[in-house]
Each structure stands twice: as C-alpha cells, then as structure tokens.
Amino acid sequence: MTSVSRAIRDVLLTGDKTAKVFATRKLARDWRMGRLEFTFDCSMPERPEWPGELELRLPRDMPRRGKGGSEKGRIALWHALAHIEFVAIDLALDMAGRFGESMGQVFVSDFLSVAADEAMHFALLERKLDSLDSHYGALPAHDGLWSAAQDTAHDVAARLAIVPMVLEARGLDVTPATLERVRAQGDENGAKILQRILDDEIRHVAYGAKHFQAVCTERGENPPETWRKLVKTHFSGGLKPPFNDSARSAAGLSRDFYAGIA
C-alpha cells in the first residue's frame, strides 16, 4: 500500500494543471476509501511544480487590475482567482503532507478534502477563462501565496495561523463584494462560481481554526494571543477591514482574534 506522504508528494510534483486537478481528486478519494497508508516516509518538496508557461512575479510587480468591466478586466479577475485556487491546492496538500504525521488522521482527512475542493474550484475557474477565450497561464501571477508556506514550514501553528486563518479568511471578506459586482454585470454563472467558493472557504477556515485551537490547547497557549503573535511575526501585509464578521464567526474565527490588530 502506498504511503499517504508519497502520494501527496507525487501530486505536489505534478506541474500540468489538468493532471494536478485529477491527481488531487484521486488522492483525496483514495485516502477516503482507505487505499493509502497513514505513514510518512518521504519529505515534502520545498516548492511544488506549476505549469511551465506561468510567469511568476513579486506581488509589487504585478499590474494593477481594474474593476472588471472590460473584457480585459474580466479576464484579469478570473485569472487572478484561478491562480489563488491553483496555489491553494498545493497549500492544502503541503499542509497534510508536512504536518500530518504529528497532527493525526483527522487533520490529513480535513486538508485533503480542502485540496479536492480547491481543485474543483480551479477547474470551474479554468472553464470560465476558456469561455472568455483565455486560459490559466495567459497572464502573469504573483508568488506571494507560496512564500507564506515557505515562511511557516517550520511550525504547524504558524502555518494554520497564516494560511487558513489569514489568507483564506481574507477571501471571506472580499468575495461577497466581488460576487455582487459580477452579478451586476449580468454574469450569473460567475456569481454562482463565487458563491460556491465562498461556501466552501467557510469550511476551510473552520478546519484551520479547529486545528489551531487544538495545537494551542496542547501547548497550553491562549489561541487569540498566540494567533496575533504569529501573524505579527509571519504576515507583513496587515489585516485590513472591512471584515465579513458573520462568515468569520461561522468558521470559528471570532473578533477576539483579529479586531485588535486590524
């Protein structure tokens, strides 16, 4: 029986975008069906493989994106969202593969299910780009999301604090306004895609909050205080309101965590 760590590593090192989507969903299914062994006999790569045509830039070097009213603006919006979801596949896989041995099988199950969701989101967004006569890789993309993974590779609490509880939680804040703007442009299909992503991201943030609080309990630490300390150490972007308090609360991320450092 193949180890879950080796199966995860293989998907992380799959660079073709379509192959990664299918491999991710197969990995999650194989784990759910008991076809993978809960053993960790290989390390995770420093960074995953991505499509060769994808031009990566520093966040500060990315061109500014408009409001999405023009055809060019719409393509830029959907491409940016596709990149976020594509990287999110690997963030979830790396979470399970890097920290799963110490965190346990429920942790692995949670984050492999997140990876499968992100793969589905990416597939929807890639199809959206195709309907606009574009594709993922047609525009440059920033590398800041994976930098967050590299900065927190040493500690599961730091990774949980930054990836699900800052980066994904930010999606809860900004997606509703984007959804309404897309709907106002008459793009109901796009609005449905964004609603599906928003609904799933609440669950993803909840997984992060649940496991973060478990780590803090095991370490005898106060979760909000520890989270604020880790954010100040590992996240330079700053937390900017407005916050989607209801979605954050539904995900187990109360204002006790983030109000004091916004």
ChimeraX commands (.cxc) that place a marker at each C-alpha (Angstrom):
marker #1 position 0.00,0.00,0.00 radius 0.5
marker #1 position 1.34,3.45,-0.93 radius 0.5
marker #1 position 2.03,5.87,1.92 radius 0.5
marker #1 position -0.09,8.99,2.06 radius 0.5
marker #1 position 3.05,11.15,2.21 radius 0.5
marker #1 position 4.43,9.70,-1.03 radius 0.5
marker #1 position 1.05,10.08,-2.74 radius 0.5
marker #1 position 0.91,13.73,-1.64 radius 0.5
marker #1 position 4.47,14.39,-2.79 radius 0.5
marker #1 position 3.70,12.93,-6.21 radius 0.5
marker #1 position 0.77,15.33,-6.67 radius 0.5
marker #1 position 2.78,18.31,-5.45 radius 0.5
marker #1 position 5.38,17.49,-8.12 radius 0.5
marker #1 position 2.75,17.31,-10.86 radius 0.5
marker #1 position 3.14,20.50,-12.89 radius 0.5
marker #1 position 0.47,20.13,-15.56 radius 0.5
marker #1 position -2.63,21.99,-14.37 radius 0.5
marker #1 position -5.20,19.45,-15.59 radius 0.5
marker #1 position -3.18,16.49,-14.35 radius 0.5
marker #1 position -2.81,18.13,-10.91 radius 0.5
marker #1 position -6.58,18.61,-10.64 radius 0.5
marker #1 position -7.33,14.98,-11.48 radius 0.5
marker #1 position -4.48,13.66,-9.33 radius 0.5
marker #1 position -5.61,15.73,-6.34 radius 0.5
marker #1 position -9.18,14.48,-6.50 radius 0.5
marker #1 position -7.96,10.88,-6.93 radius 0.5
marker #1 position -5.64,11.30,-3.94 radius 0.5
marker #1 position -8.46,12.55,-1.74 radius 0.5
marker #1 position -10.72,9.72,-2.91 radius 0.5
marker #1 position -8.03,7.07,-2.33 radius 0.5
marker #1 position -7.44,8.37,1.20 radius 0.5
marker #1 position -11.16,8.41,1.95 radius 0.5
marker #1 position -11.51,4.82,0.67 radius 0.5
marker #1 position -8.61,3.57,2.81 radius 0.5
marker #1 position -6.28,2.88,-0.12 radius 0.5
marker #1 position -3.37,4.87,1.34 radius 0.5
marker #1 position -1.35,4.02,4.42 radius 0.5
marker #1 position -1.01,6.53,7.24 radius 0.5
marker #1 position 2.78,6.57,7.08 radius 0.5
marker #1 position 5.23,9.39,6.30 radius 0.5
marker #1 position 8.29,8.01,4.57 radius 0.5
marker #1 position 9.31,10.97,2.42 radius 0.5
marker #1 position 9.68,14.72,2.79 radius 0.5
marker #1 position 7.67,17.39,1.04 radius 0.5
marker #1 position 9.34,19.41,-1.74 radius 0.5
marker #1 position 10.46,22.95,-0.99 radius 0.5
marker #1 position 8.01,24.13,-3.61 radius 0.5
marker #1 position 5.55,22.36,-5.90 radius 0.5
marker #1 position 5.65,22.08,-9.67 radius 0.5
marker #1 position 3.47,24.53,-11.60 radius 0.5
marker #1 position 2.76,24.98,-15.32 radius 0.5
marker #1 position 5.91,25.93,-17.20 radius 0.5
marker #1 position 4.18,28.77,-19.05 radius 0.5
marker #1 position 3.15,30.52,-15.83 radius 0.5
marker #1 position 5.13,33.75,-15.36 radius 0.5
marker #1 position 5.62,34.45,-11.66 radius 0.5
marker #1 position 6.27,37.95,-10.35 radius 0.5
marker #1 position 6.69,39.55,-6.96 radius 0.5
marker #1 position 3.38,40.94,-5.70 radius 0.5
marker #1 position 4.69,44.51,-6.01 radius 0.5
marker #1 position 5.49,43.93,-9.68 radius 0.5
marker #1 position 2.01,42.78,-10.67 radius 0.5
marker #1 position 0.00,45.14,-12.90 radius 0.5
marker #1 position -2.99,46.76,-11.22 radius 0.5
marker #1 position -6.27,45.11,-12.03 radius 0.5
marker #1 position -9.32,47.22,-12.89 radius 0.5
marker #1 position -12.87,46.71,-11.67 radius 0.5
marker #1 position -13.55,44.06,-14.28 radius 0.5
marker #1 position -15.93,45.99,-16.51 radius 0.5
marker #1 position -13.97,45.48,-19.73 radius 0.5
marker #1 position -13.24,42.14,-21.36 radius 0.5
marker #1 position -9.58,42.54,-20.43 radius 0.5
marker #1 position -10.55,43.34,-16.84 radius 0.5
marker #1 position -12.83,40.32,-16.59 radius 0.5
marker #1 position -10.09,38.01,-17.84 radius 0.5
marker #1 position -7.64,39.52,-15.34 radius 0.5
marker #1 position -10.12,38.95,-12.49 radius 0.5
marker #1 position -10.84,35.33,-13.32 radius 0.5
marker #1 position -7.15,34.62,-13.96 radius 0.5
marker #1 position -6.20,36.04,-10.56 radius 0.5
marker #1 position -8.88,33.93,-8.88 radius 0.5
marker #1 position -7.75,30.83,-10.78 radius 0.5
marker #1 position -4.19,31.38,-9.57 radius 0.5
marker #1 position -5.33,31.69,-5.95 radius 0.5
marker #1 position -7.27,28.43,-6.19 radius 0.5
marker #1 position -4.46,26.61,-8.03 radius 0.5
marker #1 position -1.91,27.54,-5.37 radius 0.5
marker #1 position -4.48,26.66,-2.69 radius 0.5
marker #1 position -4.44,23.06,-3.96 radius 0.5
marker #1 position -0.75,22.80,-3.13 radius 0.5
marker #1 position -1.08,24.71,0.14 radius 0.5
marker #1 position -3.63,22.16,1.37 radius 0.5
marker #1 position -1.59,19.21,0.12 radius 0.5
marker #1 position 1.57,20.52,1.76 radius 0.5
marker #1 position -0.33,21.09,5.00 radius 0.5
marker #1 position -1.42,17.45,5.09 radius 0.5
marker #1 position 1.92,16.04,3.98 radius 0.5
marker #1 position 4.20,18.24,6.08 radius 0.5
marker #1 position 2.31,18.17,9.37 radius 0.5
marker #1 position 0.01,15.16,9.10 radius 0.5
marker #1 position 2.25,12.70,10.94 radius 0.5
marker #1 position 2.25,14.77,14.13 radius 0.5
marker #1 position -1.32,16.06,13.78 radius 0.5
marker #1 position -3.09,12.78,13.02 radius 0.5
marker #1 position -5.50,11.23,10.56 radius 0.5
marker #1 position -8.40,13.67,11.05 radius 0.5
marker #1 position -6.03,16.52,10.16 radius 0.5
marker #1 position -4.96,14.71,6.99 radius 0.5
marker #1 position -8.59,14.00,6.08 radius 0.5
marker #1 position -9.58,17.63,6.58 radius 0.5
marker #1 position -6.84,19.10,4.43 radius 0.5
marker #1 position -7.04,16.52,1.68 radius 0.5
marker #1 position -10.73,17.38,1.42 radius 0.5
marker #1 position -9.72,21.05,1.21 radius 0.5
marker #1 position -7.29,20.19,-1.60 radius 0.5
marker #1 position -10.05,18.38,-3.51 radius 0.5
marker #1 position -12.34,21.41,-3.10 radius 0.5
marker #1 position -9.63,23.76,-4.35 radius 0.5
marker #1 position -9.05,21.50,-7.36 radius 0.5
marker #1 position -12.75,21.67,-8.18 radius 0.5
marker #1 position -12.73,25.46,-7.77 radius 0.5
marker #1 position -9.77,25.76,-10.12 radius 0.5
marker #1 position -11.48,23.58,-12.71 radius 0.5
marker #1 position -14.55,25.84,-12.61 radius 0.5
marker #1 position -12.40,28.94,-12.98 radius 0.5
marker #1 position -10.35,27.43,-15.80 radius 0.5
marker #1 position -13.60,26.68,-17.60 radius 0.5
marker #1 position -14.67,30.29,-17.01 radius 0.5
marker #1 position -11.42,31.54,-18.55 radius 0.5
marker #1 position -11.97,29.22,-21.51 radius 0.5
marker #1 position -15.40,30.81,-22.08 radius 0.5
marker #1 position -13.57,34.15,-22.33 radius 0.5
marker #1 position -11.08,32.71,-24.87 radius 0.5
marker #1 position -8.29,32.71,-22.30 radius 0.5
marker #1 position -6.59,30.18,-20.01 radius 0.5
marker #1 position -4.59,29.87,-16.82 radius 0.5
marker #1 position -1.05,30.97,-17.62 radius 0.5
marker #1 position -2.12,33.60,-20.16 radius 0.5
marker #1 position -1.28,36.37,-17.64 radius 0.5
marker #1 position 1.48,36.75,-15.04 radius 0.5
marker #1 position 0.74,35.74,-11.45 radius 0.5
marker #1 position 2.29,36.60,-8.11 radius 0.5
marker #1 position 4.26,34.24,-5.90 radius 0.5
marker #1 position 3.28,35.66,-2.53 radius 0.5
marker #1 position 0.97,32.81,-1.54 radius 0.5
marker #1 position 3.66,30.15,-1.70 radius 0.5
marker #1 position 6.09,32.45,0.11 radius 0.5
marker #1 position 3.70,32.28,3.06 radius 0.5
marker #1 position 4.02,28.48,3.02 radius 0.5
marker #1 position 7.81,28.64,2.96 radius 0.5
marker #1 position 7.87,31.13,5.83 radius 0.5
marker #1 position 5.76,28.82,8.02 radius 0.5
marker #1 position 7.18,25.42,7.03 radius 0.5
marker #1 position 8.77,25.00,10.47 radius 0.5
marker #1 position 5.64,25.14,12.63 radius 0.5
marker #1 position 2.09,23.87,12.16 radius 0.5
marker #1 position 0.65,26.62,14.38 radius 0.5
marker #1 position 2.26,29.30,12.22 radius 0.5
marker #1 position 1.05,27.64,9.03 radius 0.5
marker #1 position -2.53,27.34,10.33 radius 0.5
marker #1 position -2.46,30.93,11.60 radius 0.5
marker #1 position -1.37,32.37,8.25 radius 0.5
marker #1 position -2.84,30.18,5.51 radius 0.5
marker #1 position -6.40,29.29,6.52 radius 0.5
marker #1 position -6.84,31.93,9.25 radius 0.5
marker #1 position -5.43,34.95,7.37 radius 0.5
marker #1 position -5.21,34.23,3.64 radius 0.5
marker #1 position -8.36,32.14,3.26 radius 0.5
marker #1 position -10.23,34.26,5.80 radius 0.5
marker #1 position -9.45,37.28,3.63 radius 0.5
marker #1 position -11.38,35.52,0.87 radius 0.5
marker #1 position -14.43,35.53,3.14 radius 0.5
marker #1 position -14.12,39.31,3.36 radius 0.5
marker #1 position -13.63,40.22,-0.30 radius 0.5
marker #1 position -15.61,37.56,-2.19 radius 0.5
marker #1 position -19.13,38.87,-1.41 radius 0.5
marker #1 position -18.37,42.28,-2.96 radius 0.5
marker #1 position -16.76,40.65,-5.99 radius 0.5
marker #1 position -19.77,38.36,-6.33 radius 0.5
marker #1 position -22.20,41.27,-6.32 radius 0.5
marker #1 position -20.11,43.20,-8.84 radius 0.5
marker #1 position -20.03,40.17,-11.16 radius 0.5
marker #1 position -23.77,39.68,-10.78 radius 0.5
marker #1 position -24.40,43.37,-11.51 radius 0.5
marker #1 position -22.53,42.88,-14.79 radius 0.5
marker #1 position -25.08,40.21,-15.73 radius 0.5
marker #1 position -22.71,37.28,-15.18 radius 0.5
marker #1 position -24.89,34.88,-13.20 radius 0.5
marker #1 position -22.64,31.92,-13.99 radius 0.5
marker #1 position -19.69,33.77,-12.50 radius 0.5
marker #1 position -21.73,34.68,-9.43 radius 0.5
marker #1 position -22.63,31.01,-8.87 radius 0.5
marker #1 position -18.96,30.03,-9.06 radius 0.5
marker #1 position -18.04,32.66,-6.48 radius 0.5
marker #1 position -20.89,31.60,-4.18 radius 0.5
marker #1 position -19.69,28.00,-4.30 radius 0.5
marker #1 position -16.14,29.08,-3.48 radius 0.5
marker #1 position -17.35,31.28,-0.60 radius 0.5
marker #1 position -19.44,28.48,0.92 radius 0.5
marker #1 position -16.51,26.04,0.77 radius 0.5
marker #1 position -14.00,28.56,2.11 radius 0.5
marker #1 position -16.01,28.97,5.31 radius 0.5
marker #1 position -15.45,25.27,5.97 radius 0.5
marker #1 position -11.76,25.56,5.09 radius 0.5
marker #1 position -11.21,28.41,7.55 radius 0.5
marker #1 position -13.12,26.37,10.14 radius 0.5
marker #1 position -10.70,23.46,9.70 radius 0.5
marker #1 position -7.80,25.83,10.24 radius 0.5
marker #1 position -9.36,27.40,13.34 radius 0.5
marker #1 position -10.25,24.00,14.80 radius 0.5
marker #1 position -6.77,22.56,14.47 radius 0.5
marker #1 position -5.10,25.80,15.53 radius 0.5
marker #1 position -7.07,25.83,18.76 radius 0.5
marker #1 position -6.20,22.15,19.34 radius 0.5
marker #1 position -2.47,22.92,18.93 radius 0.5
marker #1 position -2.75,25.86,21.34 radius 0.5
marker #1 position -4.59,23.71,23.89 radius 0.5
marker #1 position -1.89,21.05,23.66 radius 0.5
marker #1 position 0.80,23.70,24.13 radius 0.5
marker #1 position -1.03,25.43,26.98 radius 0.5
marker #1 position -1.35,28.67,25.00 radius 0.5
marker #1 position -4.16,31.18,24.58 radius 0.5
marker #1 position -5.41,30.84,20.97 radius 0.5
marker #1 position -6.19,34.51,20.16 radius 0.5
marker #1 position -2.98,35.76,21.79 radius 0.5
marker #1 position -0.87,33.13,20.05 radius 0.5
marker #1 position -2.54,33.85,16.71 radius 0.5
marker #1 position -1.88,37.58,16.99 radius 0.5
marker #1 position 1.76,36.94,17.86 radius 0.5
marker #1 position 2.21,34.58,14.90 radius 0.5
marker #1 position 0.50,37.00,12.50 radius 0.5
marker #1 position 2.77,39.84,13.58 radius 0.5
marker #1 position 5.79,37.58,13.07 radius 0.5
marker #1 position 4.89,35.90,9.79 radius 0.5
marker #1 position 2.46,38.18,7.94 radius 0.5
marker #1 position 3.66,41.54,6.71 radius 0.5
marker #1 position 0.59,42.57,4.72 radius 0.5
marker #1 position -1.50,43.79,7.64 radius 0.5
marker #1 position -5.15,42.90,8.25 radius 0.5
marker #1 position -7.42,45.41,6.57 radius 0.5
marker #1 position -11.14,45.88,7.26 radius 0.5
marker #1 position -13.95,45.60,6.42 radius 0.5
marker #1 position -14.28,42.07,7.76 radius 0.5
marker #1 position -17.07,39.62,7.00 radius 0.5
marker #1 position -17.76,39.06,10.68 radius 0.5
marker #1 position -20.67,36.66,10.14 radius 0.5
marker #1 position -18.71,34.36,7.81 radius 0.5
marker #1 position -15.65,34.52,10.05 radius 0.5
marker #1 position -17.78,33.68,13.09 radius 0.5
marker #1 position -19.35,30.75,11.23 radius 0.5
marker #1 position -15.80,29.49,10.64 radius 0.5
marker #1 position -14.89,29.73,14.33 radius 0.5
marker #1 position -12.81,32.90,13.89 radius 0.5
marker #1 position -14.27,35.36,16.38 radius 0.5
marker #1 position -13.39,39.04,16.65 radius 0.5
marker #1 position -11.29,38.15,19.70 radius 0.5
marker #1 position -8.64,37.03,17.21 radius 0.5
marker #1 position -8.40,39.83,14.67 radius 0.5
marker #1 position -10.09,43.03,15.89 radius 0.5
marker #1 position -7.11,44.20,17.96 radius 0.5
marker #1 position -4.55,44.06,15.16 radius 0.5
marker #1 position -6.57,45.30,12.17 radius 0.5
marker link #1:1,2 radius 0.2
marker link #1:2,3 radius 0.2
marker link #1:3,4 radius 0.2
marker link #1:4,5 radius 0.2
marker link #1:5,6 radius 0.2
marker link #1:6,7 radius 0.2
marker link #1:7,8 radius 0.2
marker link #1:8,9 radius 0.2
marker link #1:9,10 radius 0.2
marker link #1:10,11 radius 0.2
marker link #1:11,12 radius 0.2
marker link #1:12,13 radius 0.2
marker link #1:13,14 radius 0.2
marker link #1:14,15 radius 0.2
marker link #1:15,16 radius 0.2
marker link #1:16,17 radius 0.2
marker link #1:17,18 radius 0.2
marker link #1:18,19 radius 0.2
marker link #1:19,20 radius 0.2
marker link #1:20,21 radius 0.2
marker link #1:21,22 radius 0.2
marker link #1:22,23 radius 0.2
marker link #1:23,24 radius 0.2
marker link #1:24,25 radius 0.2
marker link #1:25,26 radius 0.2
marker link #1:26,27 radius 0.2
marker link #1:27,28 radius 0.2
marker link #1:28,29 radius 0.2
marker link #1:29,30 radius 0.2
marker link #1:30,31 radius 0.2
marker link #1:31,32 radius 0.2
marker link #1:32,33 radius 0.2
marker link #1:33,34 radius 0.2
marker link #1:34,35 radius 0.2
marker link #1:35,36 radius 0.2
marker link #1:36,37 radius 0.2
marker link #1:37,38 radius 0.2
marker link #1:38,39 radius 0.2
marker link #1:39,40 radius 0.2
marker link #1:40,41 radius 0.2
marker link #1:41,42 radius 0.2
marker link #1:42,43 radius 0.2
marker link #1:43,44 radius 0.2
marker link #1:44,45 radius 0.2
marker link #1:45,46 radius 0.2
marker link #1:46,47 radius 0.2
marker link #1:47,48 radius 0.2
marker link #1:48,49 radius 0.2
marker link #1:49,50 radius 0.2
marker link #1:50,51 radius 0.2
marker link #1:51,52 radius 0.2
marker link #1:52,53 radius 0.2
marker link #1:53,54 radius 0.2
marker link #1:54,55 radius 0.2
marker link #1:55,56 radius 0.2
marker link #1:56,57 radius 0.2
marker link #1:57,58 radius 0.2
marker link #1:58,59 radius 0.2
marker link #1:59,60 radius 0.2
marker link #1:60,61 radius 0.2
marker link #1:61,62 radius 0.2
marker link #1:62,63 radius 0.2
marker link #1:63,64 radius 0.2
marker link #1:64,65 radius 0.2
marker link #1:65,66 radius 0.2
marker link #1:66,67 radius 0.2
marker link #1:67,68 radius 0.2
marker link #1:68,69 radius 0.2
marker link #1:69,70 radius 0.2
marker link #1:70,71 radius 0.2
marker link #1:71,72 radius 0.2
marker link #1:72,73 radius 0.2
marker link #1:73,74 radius 0.2
marker link #1:74,75 radius 0.2
marker link #1:75,76 radius 0.2
marker link #1:76,77 radius 0.2
marker link #1:77,78 radius 0.2
marker link #1:78,79 radius 0.2
marker link #1:79,80 radius 0.2
marker link #1:80,81 radius 0.2
marker link #1:81,82 radius 0.2
marker link #1:82,83 radius 0.2
marker link #1:83,84 radius 0.2
marker link #1:84,85 radius 0.2
marker link #1:85,86 radius 0.2
marker link #1:86,87 radius 0.2
marker link #1:87,88 radius 0.2
marker link #1:88,89 radius 0.2
marker link #1:89,90 radius 0.2
marker link #1:90,91 radius 0.2
marker link #1:91,92 radius 0.2
marker link #1:92,93 radius 0.2
marker link #1:93,94 radius 0.2
marker link #1:94,95 radius 0.2
marker link #1:95,96 radius 0.2
marker link #1:96,97 radius 0.2
marker link #1:97,98 radius 0.2
marker link #1:98,99 radius 0.2
marker link #1:99,100 radius 0.2
marker link #1:100,101 radius 0.2
marker link #1:101,102 radius 0.2
marker link #1:102,103 radius 0.2
marker link #1:103,104 radius 0.2
marker link #1:104,105 radius 0.2
marker link #1:105,106 radius 0.2
marker link #1:106,107 radius 0.2
marker link #1:107,108 radius 0.2
marker link #1:108,109 radius 0.2
marker link #1:109,110 radius 0.2
marker link #1:110,111 radius 0.2
marker link #1:111,112 radius 0.2
marker link #1:112,113 radius 0.2
marker link #1:113,114 radius 0.2
marker link #1:114,115 radius 0.2
marker link #1:115,116 radius 0.2
marker link #1:116,117 radius 0.2
marker link #1:117,118 radius 0.2
marker link #1:118,119 radius 0.2
marker link #1:119,120 radius 0.2
marker link #1:120,121 radius 0.2
marker link #1:121,122 radius 0.2
marker link #1:122,123 radius 0.2
marker link #1:123,124 radius 0.2
marker link #1:124,125 radius 0.2
marker link #1:125,126 radius 0.2
marker link #1:126,127 radius 0.2
marker link #1:127,128 radius 0.2
marker link #1:128,129 radius 0.2
marker link #1:129,130 radius 0.2
marker link #1:130,131 radius 0.2
marker link #1:131,132 radius 0.2
marker link #1:132,133 radius 0.2
marker link #1:133,134 radius 0.2
marker link #1:134,135 radius 0.2
marker link #1:135,136 radius 0.2
marker link #1:136,137 radius 0.2
marker link #1:137,138 radius 0.2
marker link #1:138,139 radius 0.2
marker link #1:139,140 radius 0.2
marker link #1:140,141 radius 0.2
marker link #1:141,142 radius 0.2
marker link #1:142,143 radius 0.2
marker link #1:143,144 radius 0.2
marker link #1:144,145 radius 0.2
marker link #1:145,146 radius 0.2
marker link #1:146,147 radius 0.2
marker link #1:147,148 radius 0.2
marker link #1:148,149 radius 0.2
marker link #1:149,150 radius 0.2
marker link #1:150,151 radius 0.2
marker link #1:151,152 radius 0.2
marker link #1:152,153 radius 0.2
marker link #1:153,154 radius 0.2
marker link #1:154,155 radius 0.2
marker link #1:155,156 radius 0.2
marker link #1:156,157 radius 0.2
marker link #1:157,158 radius 0.2
marker link #1:158,159 radius 0.2
marker link #1:159,160 radius 0.2
marker link #1:160,161 radius 0.2
marker link #1:161,162 radius 0.2
marker link #1:162,163 radius 0.2
marker link #1:163,164 radius 0.2
marker link #1:164,165 radius 0.2
marker link #1:165,166 radius 0.2
marker link #1:166,167 radius 0.2
marker link #1:167,168 radius 0.2
marker link #1:168,169 radius 0.2
marker link #1:169,170 radius 0.2
marker link #1:170,171 radius 0.2
marker link #1:171,172 radius 0.2
marker link #1:172,173 radius 0.2
marker link #1:173,174 radius 0.2
marker link #1:174,175 radius 0.2
marker link #1:175,176 radius 0.2
marker link #1:176,177 radius 0.2
marker link #1:177,178 radius 0.2
marker link #1:178,179 radius 0.2
marker link #1:179,180 radius 0.2
marker link #1:180,181 radius 0.2
marker link #1:181,182 radius 0.2
marker link #1:182,183 radius 0.2
marker link #1:183,184 radius 0.2
marker link #1:184,185 radius 0.2
marker link #1:185,186 radius 0.2
marker link #1:186,187 radius 0.2
marker link #1:187,188 radius 0.2
marker link #1:188,189 radius 0.2
marker link #1:189,190 radius 0.2
marker link #1:190,191 radius 0.2
marker link #1:191,192 radius 0.2
marker link #1:192,193 radius 0.2
marker link #1:193,194 radius 0.2
marker link #1:194,195 radius 0.2
marker link #1:195,196 radius 0.2
marker link #1:196,197 radius 0.2
marker link #1:197,198 radius 0.2
marker link #1:198,199 radius 0.2
marker link #1:199,200 radius 0.2
marker link #1:200,201 radius 0.2
marker link #1:201,202 radius 0.2
marker link #1:202,203 radius 0.2
marker link #1:203,204 radius 0.2
marker link #1:204,205 radius 0.2
marker link #1:205,206 radius 0.2
marker link #1:206,207 radius 0.2
marker link #1:207,208 radius 0.2
marker link #1:208,209 radius 0.2
marker link #1:209,210 radius 0.2
marker link #1:210,211 radius 0.2
marker link #1:211,212 radius 0.2
marker link #1:212,213 radius 0.2
marker link #1:213,214 radius 0.2
marker link #1:214,215 radius 0.2
marker link #1:215,216 radius 0.2
marker link #1:216,217 radius 0.2
marker link #1:217,218 radius 0.2
marker link #1:218,219 radius 0.2
marker link #1:219,220 radius 0.2
marker link #1:220,221 radius 0.2
marker link #1:221,222 radius 0.2
marker link #1:222,223 radius 0.2
marker link #1:223,224 radius 0.2
marker link #1:224,225 radius 0.2
marker link #1:225,226 radius 0.2
marker link #1:226,227 radius 0.2
marker link #1:227,228 radius 0.2
marker link #1:228,229 radius 0.2
marker link #1:229,230 radius 0.2
marker link #1:230,231 radius 0.2
marker link #1:231,232 radius 0.2
marker link #1:232,233 radius 0.2
marker link #1:233,234 radius 0.2
marker link #1:234,235 radius 0.2
marker link #1:235,236 radius 0.2
marker link #1:236,237 radius 0.2
marker link #1:237,238 radius 0.2
marker link #1:238,239 radius 0.2
marker link #1:239,240 radius 0.2
marker link #1:240,241 radius 0.2
marker link #1:241,242 radius 0.2
marker link #1:242,243 radius 0.2
marker link #1:243,244 radius 0.2
marker link #1:244,245 radius 0.2
marker link #1:245,246 radius 0.2
marker link #1:246,247 radius 0.2
marker link #1:247,248 radius 0.2
marker link #1:248,249 radius 0.2
marker link #1:249,250 radius 0.2
marker link #1:250,251 radius 0.2
marker link #1:251,252 radius 0.2
marker link #1:252,253 radius 0.2
marker link #1:253,254 radius 0.2
marker link #1:254,255 radius 0.2
marker link #1:255,256 radius 0.2
marker link #1:256,257 radius 0.2
marker link #1:257,258 radius 0.2
marker link #1:258,259 radius 0.2
marker link #1:259,260 radius 0.2
marker link #1:260,261 radius 0.2
marker link #1:261,262 radius 0.2
view
